[in-house]
Amino acid sequence: MNIQEYFTRISYNESHKDADLQALTVIFQHHIQAIPFENLSMHCGETIKLDLQSTYNKIVRKKRGGWCLESNHLLFWALQELGYDVCILGGNSYEPAERAYTTEINHILLKVVIKGNSYIVDAGFGGAYQAWQPLMLISGKDQPQMPGIFRFTEDNGTWYFEKVKRKHCIPEQSVPFTDTPELGNIRKIYTFTLEPRHINDFQELNTYLQVSPDTILQKKSICSLQTTEGLYALVGWTFTEMKYNYMEDMDLVQITTLTDEEVEKTLKDKFNIVLENKLVP
């Protein structure tokens, strides 16, 4: 495994001699704009192995994406290679349907310490809740980014991560669309603690997510990628293109329903993914 090969994969060709915040930010942005968040392996008969060599071969050499366990594990390796003080943390994601956080850890994120300041770096959430820059680990402070305003709050050792939502403008609809506006404009994302984890702590989860019929990952084939303006997302046969802050506090959302043939073409054209096995969306 070679850091230069990883840099080529994410189209990063700047100097990285200093393990500082600036380099971290640029590497992170290249990572999320090159490596899709995707669970397509589950929907084309492949098993996802949670070891670094497999993840590296899949994402770097086969130019695939991965879900949080893979994408953040690869980023963890890269940051370690570059001399960053980085550790793995475990998160419990928020289930809007249940209006609750999961009881078991089901997400992986990274904490990076630079000059005594801690940052949360998470390249594996995908979709509209993917941060575009490292977030300073500080409670109660609004951290505005292109995708929206992110915020951490800490309570008794547990950290809560949330995002302020914007309105959606969907061209086919004359009125701005918001999903469940009565819940307010805050979207809870996940909770976590600062207890360091090892990748092996997630082996059971990696297996469970691939066999449990009730997870969203089993029910839907998902592929999303951050762009310079917003994001692309392919969920089943539905392709969504989002432009952030298209108008004041409003994101432009364009939705297309694809045929089977178009799914394959869209994966190649928009996500740079060519699958070895047949995808069943």
Beta strands, then each sheet from edge to edge (+ up, - down):
strand 1: 37-38
strand 2: 85-95
strand 3: 100-101
strand 4: 107-114
strand 5: 117-121
strand 6: 135-136
strand 7: 142-145
strand 8: 148-155
strand 9: 158-164
strand 10: 167-169
strand 11: 186-192
strand 12: 222-226
strand 13: 230-235
strand 14: 238-247
strand 15: 250-257
sheet 1: 1+ 12- 13+ 14- 15+ 10+
sheet 2: 3+ 2- 4+ 5- 6+
sheet 3: 3+ 2- 11+ 9- 8+ 7-
end
